[in-house]
């Protein structure tokens, strides 16, 4: 994912996290972006990311986020 894509993904996720959880979500995302930029991001990182983010997302937005993450992880695996 390029820098612009990362910014869009970050914005998308942060708009859907529970109030007061934005900084925690941003920290998780920024760590994943750092790994992507270094070329060290892996399927295991995705597997760790999902459960962490589930606890931060507003319940009514969870299904939407899961669909996006599933799409992203599928695209990641095909590279």
C-alpha positions in Angstrom: 0.0 0.0 0.0 1.4 3.4 -0.9 1.6 6.4 1.4 -1.7 7.8 0.1 -3.4 4.5 0.5 -2.1 4.2 4.0 -3.5 7.7 4.8 -6.9 6.8 3.4 -6.9 3.5 5.3 -5.9 5.3 8.5 -8.6 7.9 8.1 -11.2 5.2 7.3 -10.4 3.2 10.4 -10.1 6.1 12.8 -13.6 7.4 11.8 -14.9 4.0 13.0 -13.1 3.4 16.3 -14.7 3.9 19.7 -14.4 7.3 21.2 -11.2 7.6 23.2 -9.5 4.7 21.4 -8.2 6.7 18.4 -4.6 7.0 19.6 -4.4 3.3 20.4 -5.8 2.4 16.9 -3.5 4.9 15.2 -0.4 3.5 17.0 -1.3 -0.1 15.8 -1.9 1.1 12.3 1.3 3.2 12.1 3.4 0.2 13.3 1.8 -1.9 10.5 2.5 0.8 8.0 6.2 1.0 9.2 6.5 -2.7 8.6 4.9 -2.4 5.1 7.4 0.3 4.2 10.3 -1.8 5.4 9.0 -4.8 3.6 8.7 -6.9 6.8 4.8 -6.9 7.0 3.5 -10.4 6.9 0.3 -12.5 7.1 1.1 -13.1 10.8 1.0 -9.3 11.3 -2.5 -9.2 9.7 -3.5 -12.1 12.0 -2.4 -10.0 15.0 -3.9 -6.8 13.7 -7.4 -8.1 13.4 -8.1 -9.1 17.0 -6.5 -5.9 18.3 -8.6 -3.7 16.1 -11.8 -5.6 16.8 -11.6 -4.4 20.4 -11.3 -0.8 19.3 -13.9 -0.6 16.6 -17.5 0.7 17.3 -19.7 -2.5 17.3 -22.0 -1.1 14.6 -19.0 -0.6 12.3 -17.3 -4.0 12.9 -18.8 -5.8 9.9 -17.8 -3.0 7.6 -14.2 -3.0 8.9 -14.0 -6.8 8.7 -14.9 -6.6 5.0 -12.3 -4.0 4.2 -9.5 -5.8 6.2 -10.4 -9.1 4.4 -10.2 -7.4 1.1 -6.8 -5.8 2.1 -5.4 -9.0 3.4 -6.4 -10.8 0.2 -4.7 -8.1 -1.9 -1.6 -8.4 0.3 -1.4 -12.1 -0.2 -1.4 -11.8 -4.0 1.7 -9.5 -4.2 
